[in-house]
Amino acid sequence: MRNASGVVSEIAQYFDYSPKRQRFFEHVIESVSPAAKKSKLKDLCRTHWVERIDSYLVFYDLYPAIVKAMESISECSSEYGEWSWDSKSITKANGYIHQLASSEFIVTFLTTMRILSSLRCLTINLQKKVNDILAAYDHVSDVQMEFELLRVNCEEEFHSWFAEIKEFAEKQNTPIRAPRIVSRQVHRDNIPADTPEAYYRRNLLLPFLDHICSEMQARFGPIHQTKIKLLGLIPSLAEKCSSESVKQVGELYKDDLPSPHLLSTEFSRWKMKFQSVPSHKRPSIIAML
């Protein structure tokens, strides 16, 4: 999976770091994918998940143009006009052609994109202002349930995905095959499978789903869900904070509070303080606390 992400990032940089190659790529897009809304690939961002997900989606939309551009550069073709290329550009383009036509890359790329796209809306909401974040946390459990159900029904779901993957690969003249398995694997574990579909389901989809579910549990588990309710102390959000939420927070931090049994009373007084203040004028930052 890291290899596929690396290819996406390298190809984005291949065009981005050369104004000439980028201009040529835009020219190819106009010819091959005239309906495309984007004319530039996005590099993978390690910290911003929305941009990371979008980079996969843009790469997918421009995939045919990427392949055509690489083939033209590699062959020094004049199909898209007269362009001259240095040996480094040609060598790299030739290498990328082989990677883009690899069945392992195609399956990994499309599977990763499919799973990450399910996280896009949640990720966008979690990066918005505070009151939107609280609303987003209400949907975290829905997304977790979606992945858990996918994990349970992975055989049926991946069968449908795999049909689309094969159709995509056929357009690239790439038959989908499982990687060759030698008697001793040193750098990765390979679970035996009778078909390419079974191989990628067991060795790609399931480990990735387990990783996603584990990460979501670590980041949005019960304790973290309770901690986020502290945002309800912000005056602009206090009205939406229930007494049950305050009780849960008090239970979590009871050893740190001087009088945990008074927390509900204190919070009620805090809410009353701002009841006469119009909602749009209530402080939206916690600094005043």
Protein Blocks (a to p, Z undefined) as FASTA:
>chain_A
ZZmmmmmmmmmmmmmmpmklmmmmmmmmmmmmmmbmbfbdcdddfklmmlmmmmmmmmmm
mmmmmmmmmmmmmnopaknopadddfklmmmmmmmmmmmmpmklmmmmmmmmmmmmmmmm
mmmmmmmcfklmmmmmmmmmmmmmmmmmmmmmmmmmmmmmmmmmmmmmmmnopacddddd
dfbdfkbccdddfbfklmmmmmmmmmmmmmmmmmmmmmmgmklmmmmmmmmmpmklmmmp
cfklmmmmmmmmmmmpfblmlmmmmmmmmmmmmmmpcfklgcfbfklZZ
